[in-house]
């Protein structure tokens, strides 16, 4: 197999395969944490195992006779697995255009490799069965590194496929326990991380859901049936709305806070909320309740102080954003609508948000403490937040500001250790405060290096029971490190609703 052209094609295959794995499978698509991709992960794991055998055979051996036939069978079996993988991908997810192009190039390049290798393999197959050592210098070294890489990802994909069953969260309808039947509910921001799960929960419970979104590319991820609108003008005065849930807003922790970015962050929240006020004003029948989002950033940067709904704020950009959002929502109360404003902590779930961005670095031992690690993180598990929203919709005694956080906030160092433990990894890195400040400016300082120690005083007094009051057990459960007890979700949610 001493052909420079053939080895060049093999090296191209290695590069494109690595790009596909790192950028798409691990990066944008996060296949290892998507329960729907269990079969695809298994196919990837088996195919990568075959690739490891192929690279080692090409790099260090010259098989003859029966062994050539066995190697040829593996090469052809890889083609069948790839075809199966193409079908599985089309059935279970929408591929980005870059991945489709990369797959096409991989298939064409692999075909060229087989065409060049076929005469050599045919010649070897006619010789007496034996395996002879070979050494092609740098090409052999490259093949060895590639075999180690695909072997690592083979094990990773097969383990992730087996973990998928532990990531299943059961019937989302039970999260809506306590709501009256067949409500008409408008959700803004319904294609976001929290909004998608809320819509899934409401649709599964038999409610009529309308989603306002300007991000039409994410519609495939919404539960159905659901009505989708791109403007509130599409809702007529005579339409029935029982509840409005307002979650729309540009992500805060996404890029530098330039002057333009700050304006977009604020306006995306305030303009939508004011548009909701005009909608509710013109409706023939007003909704009973508006549940509007906010964040614990309203309190500003408060160090170790314990914060309840009665605490006054300190100045910061995160406070400015939340304050303007809350003021525009509170004005809707003048229309005889019960308004609940949820000051939401860090929402934790493996399918999105901050935790989703941290899983891959932590899995590959790239996680660590931010700054001193003493800053507080007020958090809430995603399904617990959905239950808080449902409680705010159904409990007429809840009104005004409500802290939507778990009862036990943690420091960043505690969070880092708990996530590393849940993933069975080490987290020894430390990201200095000066580095984050220089790289991310005010966003890094306010979001990553400072925090709020918030407790849900109103929810606690109302008798709300969190499924996940403590961080470490919660991370162990939602990352699949341990399997939830059968029936526990239904029992706890119904108990809370009652």
FENFEN-V485632 format. One record per helix or strand of 2 or more residues. SS is the DSSP state (h for helix, s for strand). FROM is the first residue (numbers start at 1). TO is the last residue. Records with the same first field share a line. If there is no record, write none. Layout:
SS = FROM-TO, FROM-TO
//
This chain:
h = 4-28, 31-33, 35-60, 66-92, 97-125, 138-167, 172-176, 193-204, 216-221, 232-234, 259-282, 296-299, 317-335, 353-363, 382-394, 412-422, 433-448, 457-461, 471-478, 488-497
s = 61-64, 130-133, 184-188, 208-212, 227-229, 243-246, 289-295, 306-307, 338-344, 346-349, 368-370, 376-377, 379-381, 400-404, 410-411, 429-431, 453-454
//
